[in-house]
Structures are given as structure tokens and as C-alpha cells.
């Protein structure tokens, strides 16, 4: 594989690993996600050092116990190093892109599923509303048992 093509593929892996690390952090994923992201960054870094020895002095491998945030930041910085060569496509671009053919394909394959999902929501909301209306509203006395007035002197 030629150098530029391999670098582009590795940068794509870095971008996806960064996105995955941030999503895992936001959703409260386990430590194994951080371990995986750190290991992936270190593998990509090692390969890039083989391909481009000049960058070896700029980036260092991550420590095994590094957090998801650190892994995401490291991936973004390493990908940014190669932006001039590979561009920003497929990564963290500033504008939204719309591919009509991809959307058409998605719609043809998924429209029925979306329609079924909408029907399920409509049915569920009706049932939820029935259950919600069946609950008795709390009286002032009941609500005072669950909250306290901080301005009230005792």
C-alpha cells in the first residue's frame, strides 16, 4: 500500500477512535473501553512512526491507564498532524454533508421500520397517558413530606 493511502487510513482510525472514546465517556462505559482506545492509539502511533520517522519526536505513546478523554485528545492531535496531507474529509469537518444516494438507499431499506416505530410510539403514548391520568395528584401535605423549605425556621 502506498504511503499516502496508508496514512489516510490510519488517520481515519484515529478519528473514529477519538469519537468512540468521547461517546464511551459520555455514556459511562467501563474501563475496558479506555484500555482499548489507548491500545489502538499506541498501535497507530507505532505504525505511523515506521512510515514517517520524522514525527517520532513529536508524539509519545499513552500510558496504559490513560483516560478516555486523554485517548480522544491524543487521537485528535495525531490526526491533526496529518491534516495537510489527508485533508479533513470524513472527520471533524465544520459543515454538514448530505449524500442523496445514501439517504435514498437508507430510506428504501428503513422506511417501513421507521413507520412501524412511529406507530409503536403513538400506541405507547396513549397507554402512558392513561396510566398517568390514573395517578392521584399529591396533596400539599404529601409533597411537604418529600421536600423541605430551607427558609423555614425550626
N, C-alpha and C positions, 0 to 999 in steps of 0.2 A: 504494500500500500504506500502510496506516495506521502511524503511528509505533511503537506498541507491538508490533505484529506484526513489523515490520522489525527492531526491536531484539532481539526474541526469536530471530529467525532468525540475526542476526549473533552473538549470544551463543552459540548452538548451534555456529556455525562456529568460534568461539574455543575452545569446549570440545573439539571434535573435533581442532582443530589442536594444542592442548596435548597431548592424548592421543597423537596421531600423532607429535609431536616427542619425547615421552618414549619411546615404543616404538622410534622410529628410533635414538635414542641408545643404548638398551639393546641393540639388535641390531647396533650398529656401522655404521649406514648412512652413506653418503657425505655429503660437504659439501653436495651439491645439495639434500638433504632440509632442512638448516638454512636454506639460501637460500630455499627455497620457504616454509617456516614463517614466517620473518622477513617475507618479502614479503606473505604472507597476513595476518599480524598488522597490518602497516602499512596495507594496503588497508582492512581492517575498521575500524581506528582512524580513518582519514581519513573514512570514511563516517559513523561514529558522531559525529565532530566536526561534520559537516554537519547531522546530525539533532539533536544535543544539544551546542550550543556551550559550555555551562557546564562540561562535563567536559574541555575542551581544555587547561586549565591543569594538570590532574592527571596526564595521560599523555602520554608523548613517543614518537615513532617509534623503532624499534630501528635500530641501526647495521647496515649490510649484512653485516658479518662476524660478527654475533652467533651464539652457540652455540645448539644445540637446547635446552639447559637454560634459557637466558635466554629464548628464544622461548616455551617452555612456561610459565615463570613469568609472563611478561608477559601471555600469553593468559588465564591463570587470574585474575590480578589485575584485568584489564579486565572479564572476565566477572563477577567478584565485585562490581564496582561496580554492576552492573545486577541483582543477585540479588533485591533488594527488589521490583523491577518484574516480572521474568520468573520468579522462583522458582528452585528447584533441580532441577526435573524434567528428566530426560534428561541430566543432567550428573553431577556428583560427589556423588551422594546417599550417605547413610550406611547406608541399608538396601537389601537386595536386593528386587527386584520380580519377580514371576512372572506372566506373562500366559499363561493356559491355552490360549487360542485360538491364539496364536502358536506355542506349543510343539506343539500338536496338528497344526497345519499343517506345521511343521518335521518332525515325526515321520512324517507321512504321505508327505512328499516324500523323506525321507532314510533311513528305517528300513532299506531294502534296502541302501543304501550302507554304513551302519554295520554291518549284518550281514556284508556282504562284507569290510569292513575287519577285523572281528573274526576271520573265517575266515583271512584273509591273515596276521594276527598269529600265530594258532595254528599255521599251516603253517610260518611263518618261524622261530618259536621252536624247533620240532622240528629243523629244519635247523641252526640256530645251535648247539643243544645237541650235535648230532652232531659238528659241526666243533670245538667247544670240548673235547669229550671226546677227540678225536683228537690234541690237542696234548700233548706230553710235559711233565710238570711240571719246573720248574727245580730244579737241584741247588743246594746251598749254595754250591758253587764258582762256578756261573754267576751266582747272584744277587750274590755279592761283587764281581763284575766290574762290575756296573751300579750298585752303591751303595757308599758308604764309611762306615766307622764313625768318627764325629768324636771319640769318646773314646779311640780307639786311638792310642798314641804311635808315632811313626815313627823 
